[in-house]
Amino acid sequence: MASEESMTPTAGGRAKLTRKQKITNIVGLAIIALIFGTVFYFARNNASNTDVGDCVKETGSNGLQQVDCGNSEARYKVVGKVKDKSQAEATFSTCSEFKGTSDLYWQKSGSQSFVLCLAPVSP
């Protein structure tokens, strides 16, 4: 049962929040905002957010991260992006219309899939 302190009625008939409840709500909202901010920060440079003209570097054995094209770590430039392709369809013929393609990268996230057609960054 709720204590009288936490259920103090106001003139409008609503219960008034205590100072402790207000602080708890503010801290909870701040934690949620921090979680969303962190997810956004780390997701902003992943391969699914790249567009034609962006540069990427390799991360791990099978990953890409978007980087500034002037960055010395930039290895490839995205010359084409083809959506809705299965892994079996991720072949060089998928990227044949994009000049300079030397590598490709396929990714699926949920129901979305795509192939990035990659050309080496010119020094």
C-alpha positions in Angstrom: 0.0 0.0 0.0 1.3 3.5 -0.8 2.4 5.7 2.0 0.6 9.0 2.6 3.9 10.8 1.8 4.0 9.5 -1.8 0.3 10.0 -2.4 -0.3 13.5 -1.3 -3.3 14.7 -3.3 -3.4 18.2 -4.9 -6.3 20.4 -5.6 -6.8 18.8 -9.1 -7.1 15.3 -7.6 -3.7 14.1 -8.8 -1.1 12.7 -6.4 1.9 15.0 -6.0 5.3 13.4 -6.5 7.8 13.6 -3.6 11.2 15.1 -4.1 12.7 11.6 -4.0 10.4 10.4 -6.8 11.2 13.5 -8.9 14.9 12.8 -8.6 14.5 9.1 -9.4 12.5 10.1 -12.6 15.1 12.6 -13.7 18.0 10.1 -13.1 16.1 7.4 -15.0 15.5 9.8 -18.0 19.1 10.8 -17.9 20.2 7.1 -18.1 17.9 6.4 -21.0 19.2 9.5 -22.8 22.8 8.3 -22.2 22.0 4.9 -23.6 20.4 6.3 -26.7 23.3 8.8 -27.2 25.9 6.0 -26.8 24.1 3.8 -29.4 23.8 6.7 -31.8 27.5 7.6 -31.3 28.8 4.1 -32.1 26.3 3.4 -34.9 26.9 6.7 -36.8 30.1 5.5 -38.5 29.1 1.9 -39.3 28.8 0.5 -42.8 25.0 0.7 -43.0 25.3 4.5 -42.7 27.7 4.9 -45.6 26.8 6.5 -48.9 28.5 6.7 -52.2 31.5 9.0 -51.9 32.3 8.0 -48.3 35.5 6.4 -47.3 35.9 3.4 -45.0 38.6 1.4 -43.2 38.6 -2.3 -42.3 37.8 -3.2 -38.8 38.5 -6.8 -37.7 38.3 -9.6 -40.1 35.0 -8.7 -41.7 33.9 -5.2 -40.8 34.0 -1.6 -42.1 33.9 1.7 -40.4 33.3 5.1 -42.1 36.3 7.5 -41.9 37.1 10.8 -43.4 38.6 10.4 -46.8 41.7 12.5 -45.8 42.4 10.0 -42.9 45.5 7.9 -43.4 43.4 4.8 -42.4 41.0 5.3 -45.2 41.4 2.2 -47.5 38.4 2.2 -49.7 36.0 4.7 -51.3 32.3 3.7 -51.7 31.6 3.9 -55.4 28.3 2.1 -55.3 25.6 0.9 -52.9 23.1 -1.7 -54.0 20.2 -2.5 -51.6 18.2 -5.6 -51.1 20.8 -8.2 -52.2 21.3 -11.6 -50.6 24.7 -12.8 -49.7 24.7 -15.1 -52.7 24.0 -12.1 -54.9 26.9 -10.2 -53.5 29.2 -10.8 -56.4 31.4 -8.5 -58.6 28.6 -8.6 -61.2 26.5 -6.7 -58.7 29.0 -3.9 -58.8 29.9 -4.1 -62.5 28.3 -0.8 -63.3 30.5 1.0 -60.7 33.9 1.9 -62.2 37.0 1.1 -60.2 35.4 -1.5 -58.0 38.1 -3.8 -56.5 36.3 -5.2 -53.5 32.8 -5.5 -52.2 31.2 -5.7 -48.8 27.8 -7.3 -48.0 25.8 -6.7 -44.8 22.4 -7.6 -43.5 20.8 -5.9 -40.5 17.3 -7.1 -39.7 15.4 -7.2 -43.0 17.7 -4.7 -44.7 20.7 -5.9 -46.7 23.1 -4.1 -49.1 26.3 -4.5 -51.0 29.0 -1.8 -50.9 31.1 -1.5 -54.1 34.5 -0.4 -53.0 37.4 1.2 -54.9 40.9 1.8 -53.4 41.5 5.3 -52.0 43.9 7.1 -54.3 47.0 8.4 -52.5 
